[in-house]
Amino acid sequence: MRIIIAGASGFLGTTLTKGLRAAGHEVVRLVRRTPHGSDEVSWNPAAGELDPGVLTGADVAVNLTGAGVGDRRWTAAYKAELRSSRLDPTVTLSAALAAAKDGPHVLLNASAIGYYGDRGDEVLDEDSPAGNGFLALLCREWEAATQPAEEAGVRVCRLRNGLVLGPGGGMLKAMVRIYKAGIGGPLGNGRHYQSWISLADYMAAVQFLMTAELSGPVNVTGPMPVPNSVFSDALARALHRPGLVPAPRFGMRLVLGELADNALESTRVVPRVLQDAGFEFRHPDVDSAMRWAVGRR
């Protein structure tokens, strides 16, 4: 297949690009600079610029763009960046897909489980309603931005991504450093649910969705979400380090501001659509995912 990827330089995009090429697929990366080869195409999502003609002959488009939610304190300026870094590329790519002749017939567009908001112990699947708060509203807008492609007949999957556990990137990279220093532990009271997926299963799920006849929202998470205390214990076991130093809510709020509230939200998400379609997880439980992610396979 010929696959167009936006956000190919990020943690997920880099891994996906390598995996697809290793599997024999042709990957074309959308870049915001001068292209360095025939496998790159320039675009300017902030200005809404992408020539629909460059999509001709491609089979699938994957959009993984977006500034990291946990990369910086949530100032008003950074919240605006979180929004524009998601909506501008999605609007631009969707419009180009709608206008393209013989372009990709599939769009896999990132979203996030932040769509559901803080929901306590409630088990959430793709039919669960949206929650409240900044991220929930942003995810609703993000998903709605794919509508032009969908109306043009493109099969659109909205990937509600959980926390991806993989070596060398994502939130786990910072957590591993903390635990190796012996100062890791649960966040707050540790009772809030975390919905995670191993990087290996994430990549397999994305490739599965390229050919599966599925559309609409898809929770890209592992089948067994766990409370943060269980999640933290699994990381400590995988690293053979203690995990006894909790991060109290008030301390997190002082350091992280509004971002701390997001980190303590409880989102107990299950991947019903993937499971019903027969997708099989390589790492169905958090312990096996953690061992794989930190290199103790």
N, C-alpha and C positions, 0 to 999 in steps of 0.2 A: 504493500500500500504506500501511497504518497501522503504524508501526514504533515500538516502545518501546525507549528507550536508557537504560541505566544507565552512569554514568561519562561523561556527555555534556559535562562541563565541562573534561575533560582535553585534552591535545594531540590524541589520536586522535579522541576523542568530539566535540570542537568541529568538527573538519574534516569528520567523517562527517555530523554534523547539517546543516551548511551544504550539503554535496554532495547529500544526500538531498532536502532541501527544494528545492534548485535543480532537481532532477530531477522535482519534482512530487509527492513523497511527503509524507504527513503524519507528523511526528515528535513523539512525546510523550516528554519527558525526566523521568526519576525524580530527584527532588531531596530533600535532607535538611533543607530549610527550608520555610517557608511558600510555597506556589506563587504565582508572579507572573502566571499567566495560564492559559488553558484548555489550553495545550500543556505544562503541567507537572503532575506528580503527586507528592505527598509520600510518602516511605517512611522507615523507620528500620531499616536492615539490621542494625545492632548488636543491636537488640531482636527481630529476626525479624519485623518488621511491614511488610506490604504487602497491601493489600486485593485479593484475586483479582479482584474485580469491575471494577477499573480496567483490567484487561487484556482485557475483553470487546470483541470486534470488531477487535482488533489482529491483524496477520498475522505479524509477526516481532518477537522480542525480541533485543537485542544488549547484552551485558554486558562493558564495558571497564573496570570498576572495579579499583583497586589502587594503593597508594602506590608511588612510583617506586623501583625497586631501587637506582639509583645516586644518589638524592637526598641521602642522609645516610650517615655511617659506620654499620656494622652493629653497634650495641650490642644487648644482649639485648632492651631495650625496643623498638628499631626493628625487630628481627627479628619480634617479636611483632606489631607494627603491620603489617609486610608480610604476615604470615599472616592476621590478622583482616580487613584491608582487602580481601582476596581471598575468603576463605571465607565471611564473614558475608553479603556481598551475593549470592554465588552460591547459598548454601543458601536464603536468603530468596526470591530470584527463582525458583529451581527449585521450591520448595514452592508458591509462588503459581501458577506455570504448571500444576503438577499439579492444583491445586484449581480452576482457572479453567474457566468454561463458555464455550465459543466464544472461547477465548483464542488467543494465537499458537501456530501449529503448527511454528514454527522457533525455535530458540535458538542464537545464535552467541555462544559464551562464550570470553572470552580465556583463554589459557594462555601458555606461553612455551617457547622452545627450551631454556631451562634444564632442562626435563624430561630431556634426554639427558645432562647433566653434561659433564665434561671427557673428550673422546673422541679427542684427537689428530687423526690424518689420516683416521680412519674416516668413510666417507660414510654419513650417517644419513637414513633416510626414516621415514615414519609407522609402519612395522612394527618399527623398531629399539627395543630395550628401554630402559627408563628407566635413568638413570645414578645416581650417588651424590651426596651432599652436600645442603646445606640447600635450595637452589633446586629440585633434582630431587625431593626429598621434598615440598616445598610444591606443586610442579606436579602431582604425583600426587594429592595431597589436593584441590587446586583442581578438577581434572578430575572426580574422583570425586563432588564435591559437586553435579554436574549430574544425577546418577543419578535422582532423583525425577521430574524432567521427562521424561527418556528413558523411564522405566518407564510414564509416563502417555501415551506415544505421540507426544511432541514429537520432531521431528527435531533432534538436537543435533550441532552442529559445534564441536569444541574447537580454538580457533585458537592454534596454537603459534607465537606471534609472534617474528620475528627483530628485529634492530635496524632501526627505521624511520627512513629518511633523508628529512627534509622541512624546509622553511624555517621558522625561527622557533620550533622546539620540539624536545623530545627531547634525547638525548645530543649530537646533532650541534650544537646551539646553543652549548654550552660548548666543543666542539672547535673550532668556527669562530673563536671569540674567541682561543683559544690559538694557532691557526695564523696568524691575522692579526697577532698580536703577534710572529710569527717564531720561536716557541719550540715548535712542534709537531713530532711525530715518532712513530715506532712505540712500542708498549707492550712492555716486556720485550725479548725477543729478536725479536719481530715474527713468530714462526713459527706462532702459534696462529691457527686459522681463525675468521673472523667471518662470520656469516650475516645478511645485510641484505636490505632491500627498500625501494624508493622509496615515499614517502607516496602518490604517485599510484597505483602498483600495489597498495599495501595497500588503499586505498579501493575500487579496482576489484574486488579479490579478495573483499572483504567483501560487496559488492553482488552479485557473481557467486554467492556461496554462499547468498544469500537465496533464490534460485530453483533452483539446481542440486540435483539429487537426490543429495546427498552427506551423509554423517554420520560421526561419529567424529573422530579427530584429523586436523587439516589443518595442515601446515607452511606458514605464511604468510611465506615468504622468497623472495628472488630465486633464479633458477636457477643462479647461479654464485658460491657462497661463495668467499672469498679469504683468504689469510693476512693478518694484521694489517699487515704491512709493505706489501703491495700496496694494502690499504684506505687506509692512511695516505698513500701516494704519490698515490692518486687524489684525495684531499681536497686535498693540496698543489697538484696540477696544476689542480684546479678553481678554487682561490683565487689561483693564480699567486703562491704563497708557498713558502718553503723548508719542508721537512719532515725536517730532519736532526737534531733534538734528541730522542733516545730518552728514555723514562721507564723507568729501571731498576727491576727487580722489588723490590729492597730498599727503594728510595725510595718506591715506591708502597705497600709494606707498612707503612712508617712512617707515612705520611699517611692511608691509607685503611683499614688494618687488614684484616679478613677480606674486605671488599669488593674489595680488590686481587686476591685469589685468584680471585674470580669474574670480574673484568675480564680475567684472563689465561687463562681456560678456553678450550679449543679445541673448537668445535662446528661441524662441517662438515655442514650440513643442506641437503637438496634438497627442493623442493616437489612430490614425485611425484604426490600426489593431485590437485593443481591442474593439473599438466601433463597427466596422463592424462585429465582431464575436458575438456581443450581450452582452458584459460585461456591467454591470450596476454599476455606481459609487455611493457609499454611501455618499460621500462628493464631489459633482460636482463643488462647488465654494469655493474660498479661505476662505471666512468668516466661513463657516460651518467646514471646515478642521481645521482652526486655533482654533476655539472654542473647538473642540474635542481634539486637540493636547495639549492644555494647561489645560484641565480638566474642562472646562466650558461647559458641554454637555447639 
